[in-house]
Amino acid sequence: MSRFSEPQDPLFQALDRSLEIDRRLWPYDVAQSRAHATMLASRGIIGDDDREAIISALDTVEQELASGRFPFRDDDVDIHMAIERRVTEIAGRSGGKIHTGRSRNDQVATDLALYARDHAVRLADQVETLARTLIDVAEAHIDWALPGYTHLQRAQPVYLSHHLLAYVWMLVRDRERFRFAARQADVLPLGAGALAGVNFDTDRPMVARELGFAGVVPNSIDAVSNRDFALDLLQACAVVSTHLSRLGAEIVQWSSQEFGFMELSDAWSSGSSLMPQKKNPDCGELLRGKAPRVVGHLAALHGVMHALPLTYNKDLQEDKEHVFDAVDTVTVCLDAANGMLSTCSFKRERMAEAASDENIAATDIADFLVKRGLPFREAHGVVAGLVRICAESGRKLSQLSIDEYQAQSELLDQDVYGLLEQSSWLESKISLGGTALPRVQEQLAQARAVLDL
Ligand code: ARG
């Protein structure tokens, strides 16, 4: 029997059907159905014979799904209905008992929480792998100088190791975000029923233990309407994608002929279909280009959740595509970043040449004056004057005479020429977190300790 006397419109069916998206939840749906049936039998809500018939049918269903031989039907609206339908075909009347004390509302929330937890844990590990690679690359280029930039103008030289470690710290925070998302997904929604709880004396903690959850959601209304764990996972995905986009963008710049700081391996480059000389950094560009898509998924799920009345609404069916695509995208991007970085090579000479632009020492001359008693703002003005003389006369700072220096400030003497030697600009950055080599060594050790390396 059905409550309806007319068939559904095929257009509505097409809109409503979510199987193509949610079928990948099947391992979680099978696992929770096993745990649920086991609990129902342990409470005497279904018989042991029912449990056996259900579990054995679930074993068959699992094999069929794993091997791609599951007989999906056009009227399977989602993975939950498909699995229940098939269990009932195999187990007969006992199969009809699997949905006792369960609603698709707590069922889908449980599947998604299991998925989110697994992938958040996995992505935290993947982030860690990339951080390790970056640490190795940093260590291999510990004292290779390159210009640091602000506004994409050469600002102050830094060591490549220092620059790469900046990304390591981003990834350390990303790992934390994924771990947080995993904890948020680690409580069991199942047992909430449609929204109010169920008419049976179930054992939710038992189901939680079976599925490896740390606890159960304490409120049945929250259990079926909560998707915060999905937002948290998407947030972690969005932020790490943004980090990868910055890394990708720098690789695009660095590998250009204009910069010439690095070369990508052939394995991580593309050619041009037209111009035979080209070696394109498509991987870096895609790290840059994929990020807005992931951030878009986060914004879209916020949109779905916004002002949504409690409890379950079909809007929630729209959560999964955003989560899945964000997770898939970040998974491939993290692997790609790892592959590209572990095979690229840096050009020491080119970077050193760019870092030896003497104008980069301007701040150092100002600080030299400060150490001799001039207020910083006045020192800034003195050096601006020197840089201007250089620009107007087409010379470098080291080519100005001592008289020219002293005309700007009597505090300047021969020592100023020592400041213009390249290594001094790096090794003078001795403050905690600075680019001086001993500080970078400290930082490397700290990063290794945080990552348990
Ligand atoms: N496919 C649905 C979803 O993804 C499952 C839950 C359906 N619940 C309902 N009351 N219609 O949200």
Residues whose N, C-alpha, C, O or C-beta is under 5 A from the ligand:
A	BS01	LIG	S18 D78 R104 N105 V108 L316 Q317
